[in-house]
Amino acid sequence: MCGRYSLTRTVKELSERFDIEHALTENLPLRYNVAPGQALPIITRHSPNQFEIMQWGLVPSWAKDPKIGYQMINARAEGIEQKPSFRKPFRSQRCIVPATGFYEWQKINTRQKIPYYFTLNAHNTESPLFGFAGLYDIWYDSNGNKLKTYTIITTEANELLIPIHDRMPVILSPADEDLWLDPDLHDPAPLLGLLKPYPAALMQLRVVSQLVNKPQNEGPQLLEPIKGFI
């Protein structure tokens, strides 16, 4: 699964990386501990690409209660094109969720879990920006108020994650991002082919502080490696 991630880049950097023509006007804070229920930028294609701020945890348009979003922060890739909650978004409401890393926890015993931070291999001092494959939907309450939400698609773990967790978020190759966002593509077959584990050789991990366990904790100290571990 993917229950926490980071997005530690400026709007300018995001716009350049994902070819955004009309950038957000507000200055977004750097986020080191993104948690479900929070609102973050995602990328959609409306010719050209654009940012939208949405809440993490997908609420289907037909849902009776928006609280269901906390149960739908992730969508399993297997059978996604057939599941009622994801069938329509998979065909016409796909998005990219920008990130700089994500967290996963290794269970040691009934009371202890060790947090790991995963990134792509760094070419300099900073980890590269990348994009999760995501879906979004729009829900309206009884007064017509709009709620935009998203989910992150997960797949089986690669060799790097398997010792820690059996699932991982789908990280799109930059070469596949345009295909994923193509608003004219509704055929599930080529899209399903993108929902695969990212190559382990292109990723790295490190143990980080258990401060990340609490969503209210923020700041670069969360990403500092813990001595004595990888």
N, C-alpha and C positions, 0 to 999 in steps of 0.2 A: 504494500500500500504506500501511500504518500500522505503523511499527516502533518508535516511541517516542511517549509522551504525558506529560502532566502532570496532577496532581490536587492542587491547592493550596488545599483548603478543609477546614474542620473537619467532624467528624461531625454537629454541630448544623446547620451550613449545608447539608450534603448531605441530612439528614433533612427539613429544611424545603423544599428545592427539589424533592425527589422524593417528597414525601408519605409518608415512612416512619413507620409507627406505632410500631414497636419498634426503636429505634436500637441500634447496636452499643454495647456497654458499654465496650470498650477505646477509648483515644484513639489515633486513627490519625495517623501522622506526615504532614506535608505532603510531597508527592512531586513533584519537578521533572524527573525523568528516569526514568519507568517503562519497564522493558525486559522483553522476553519471558522467561518462566520465573519472574517474580516474582508474588507473591500480592497482590491488590488487591480492594477491594470492588466488587461488581456488584449490580444491582438486579433482583430477580425478583418475580413476582406470585403470591402465594399467599393473596390476599384477607386482609389488605391487602398493599401492597408491603413488601418486606423486603430487607435487606442480606444478602449472603453473601460470604465471602472465598473467592476462587478463584484459581487459577494461570493466568496468561496463556499460551495455546498449547493449543488444544483437542485432547484425547486422546479419540477415539471409544470408546464403551463396548466395542466389539469388537476394539480394537487389541491386538496382541501385545506391543508395546513402548511405554511411555509417552514415550519420546524423540521419537516422531512429533509431539508437541505443538510442538516448535520449528519444524516445517515448516508448522504450521497456526495461526499467530498471526492470520492474516487469512483470510476466506472471500469469494471473488468473488460479487457479487450475481447475475451472469448465470448462470442455470441452477442456482442454489443449491438449489432445491426438488427437484432430481433427483439431486444428487451423493450418493453413499453416505455420506460422512462428515458431511454436513449435513442430509440429507433429514429424518430424525427430529427433530433439534433444531429445525429450522425450523418444524416443525408444532407442537411442544409444549414446547420448551425455549429460549424466547427470553429475552433479558435486555437491560438497558441498562447500558452501561459509562460511568460518570460521568467527566467530564474537564473541564479548564479550558483545554486547548490540545493541539496535537500538532506533531510535527517532521517535516520532509521535507528531503531533501538534493538539491541541484542539482549535477549532474555537470558540471564545468568542463573537465577533461581526465582522462587515465587515472590521475592521482595526486591530484587535488584535487576535493573536494566541499564546497559551501557549505551549512551548515545553516540552514533557515528555521523559524520558529516561527509557527504559525497559531492564531488565536483568533477568537471571535465579536467583533463590534464592541462595545467597552466603553461602558457608559452612565455609568460613574464611573471611578475609578482602577483598578478591578479588572476583569479579563475575566470575563464571565458563565460560570456553570456550564452545561454541556450534556451530552447523552448520545449516545454512539455506539450504533448498532444492533448487538447481539451475540447469540451463541448459546452455550449451555453444554452440557456432557455430564458424566457421572459414570462413572469407570472404577474397576474393582476389581482388585487384584493377587491372587496365588495364596493369600494369607493372609486375604483379605477386607478388606484396608485400602482405604479410599475415597480417590479423587483427583478433586476437582472442578476443571474447567478451562473456559476460555472463549476465544472468538475474536471479532474485530472484523470486521464486514462492510465491504467496500470496493466502490466504484462508480467510474464514469468521473469524471475531474477536471472541476471547474468552471473558469470563465475565469481565476480567480485562481491556481489551481494548475497549469494547463496548461503555462506556461513552465518549471515546475520538475519536475513529475511528471505522468504520465498517469492516475494513480489517486488516490483520496482515500477516507478513511473515511466511512461513511454517518453523518451527523449528523441525528438525529431532531428534527423540529419538536416543541416542547412539546405542541402540539395532537394530535400523532400518538402520543405515548408510551403513553397508555392502550390504544390499539388494538394497538400492538406487544406489549404485555405481557399482553393479554387471554388468560387460560388456556383459554377456551372457543372461541377462534378457531383453526381448523385449516385453513381454506381458503387456499391459497397466493395467490390472485388479489389480494385487498386488501392482503396483506402485501408482495407484490412491488412494489406501487405506491408503497410508502414508501421503497424502496431507490433513491433518486435523489440527484444531487448537491445539496448545500446551496447556496442562492443566494450567489453571489460577493459581491454588494453588501452582504451582512450579515456579511462576514468581513474580517479584516485580517491582515497578515503582517509579519514583520521578520526580518532576518538576526541570528543570535545566535552566541555563542562556540562554537568547535569543542570546547570542554570537554564538550559534550553527546555527543560521539562515543563517550565511554567510559561504560558503564553505572554504574561505581562513583562517578562524579562526581554530586554532588547540591548543591542549594542555589539560592537566588533569583538568584545571579549568572549562572546558565545562561540566564535569560530576558532579561538586559540586552541592548538593541539595540547592534549594532556600528556605530560612527560611520562615516559615509561610504557606508552602505547605506540601504535603505528603512527 
